[in-house]
């Protein structure tokens, strides 16, 4: 047997009346929050999920079919699924850490290194000093172009030009 308040909420939901949300909140928020808290221990996250649940309830209100499920069962499923989705989402965010031991970067053998470019510092010394300074700052000191511009007191456009010319000159050495 459907209660009069439940019947009213269903009618309001299906007619798109916003009063339904406040009635839902008054009558079901505590129960839905309890469902969410069984899945999510963090109070702040659980409150966020409760809010997301009510947004979804409003969004899918016209899809509710009283012949398929009682109102609370439908609300329960939305709250439960929203909480599970949040847990999965949080797990994915924290699970994407870089695994150094699995990284091929640290497993380079000397056979894999290009022996021809190991002497780059020697060849760098054959360039004009203005190109050496820029390439050294960017590649060996790890500065960004903007940082090099600030540090060397050279306009950013000049940094970019000197980098381009310096690299072109180095390319002539390595790819004659």
N, C-alpha and C positions, 0 to 999 in steps of 0.2 A: 504494500500500500504506500503510495506516494504522499508525503506530507504537503500541507497547503503552501508552506514556505518554499519547499523544493519545487512545487508546481509553478509558483510565481517566478522563481529564479529561472527556471527553464523557459518560461514564456518570455521573460525579459531578455534572456540571452539570445533566443531565436529571433527576436524582433530588433536586436542590436541596441537595446536600451542600456545605457551606461550604469543605470541604477543596479543592474544585475551584479556588477563587479563589487560594489559596496556590500550588497547582501551576501554575496559569496564570501567576501572577506570576513564579515561579521560571523557567519555561520560555519565556515570551513578552514579559515586561516590557521587556527591552532592545530587542528588535526593534520593538515597538510605539512605544517612546519615540523610536527612530530615525525612524520614519514621521512621528511628530508633530513632531519637530524640523525636518524638511524643510519643514514648513508654518509652524511658529511658532519664531522664533529665540530669543525670550525664554525663558530656562531655567525661571524660576519659573512662567510661564504654561504652558509645555510640561508641567511636572510636574503642574500642576492638571488639565490636559487628560488626562493619563495616568490620574489618579485618577478623573476623570469617566468615562473609557473603561471602567475596571474596574467601576464602578458600573453602567454600561449593560450590560456583558457579563453581570453577575449578574442584572440585571433581565430581560434578554431570553434568558437561558440556555435556557429551555424551548422557545424558538422556533427554536433552532439545528437545522438539518436536514442531516445528513451526506451525504445524497444530492444536495443542491444545491450544496454548497461544502465544501472542506476547512476544517478548524478555523482554520488560520492565515488563510485568505482571509476568513473571516467576522470574525475578530478584527481583521484589517487594515482592513476596511471600516468597522467601528465606530470604530476609532481615527482613521482618515482623516476620516470624516464629523464626528466630534466636534471635531477640530481645525479643519476648515473652518467649522463652526458658530461656534466661538470667535472665529475671525478676523472673520467677518461681524458677530458681536455687538460686538466691539471697534470695528470700523469704524463701526457705527451709533451707538455712544456718542460717538465723537469727531466724527462728521459732522453732529451736530445743533447746530452753533453758529449764533448769530443773525447773519444777514447784513444789516448795517446799510444797505449800499447798496441792498438790495432792500426795505427796510422802508418802508411808506407813512407811518410816523410823521414822517419827516424831509422829507416832500414836501407838507406842508400849505400851501396857498396862503391868502392873506388873505381870499379869497372864501369859503373853507371855514370860517373862524372865525366864531363867533357874535358879532357886534359888540355885541349887547346885554349880554353877560356879561363883556366886557373891562374894564368899570368896577367889577368886583366889590369891589376894595379900597375904592372910594368908598362903595359901599352897605354894606360891612362896618362902616364907621364910624358908620352910623345905628343899629347894634345896641347893646344894653347892653354895657358893657366886659367883663363876665364871659363873654359869648358870643364877643366879638371875640378875647379872649385864647386861648380854646380852639380856635376855628376857625383862627386865625393859626398856632398851634403845630402843629396837625394837617395843614393844607393848604399853608401857605407855608413852614413850617420842616421839614416832612417827618417829624414825630415820629409814633410809634405812640401809641395811646391810653394804653398803659402808661407809655411814656416821658414823655408830657405830664403824666400823673398824678404821676410822680416829680419831674419838673422843676418843675412849678408847685405842688407840694405840695397837690394837690387829690385827694380820693378818686376812684378809677377810676369808680365809679358816677355821681359828680357830673360827671366829664368827659363820659361818655356822654350824660347828660341834657342838659347844656349844649350839646353838639354837636347833638343832635336838635332842641332848641328853636331854636338859632341857625340851623340849616338851614331849619327851618320858617318862620322870620321872613324869611330871604332868599328863600325860595320865594314868599312873599307879594309881594315886590318884583318878581320876574321873571315870576310868573304871577298877576297880580291877579285 
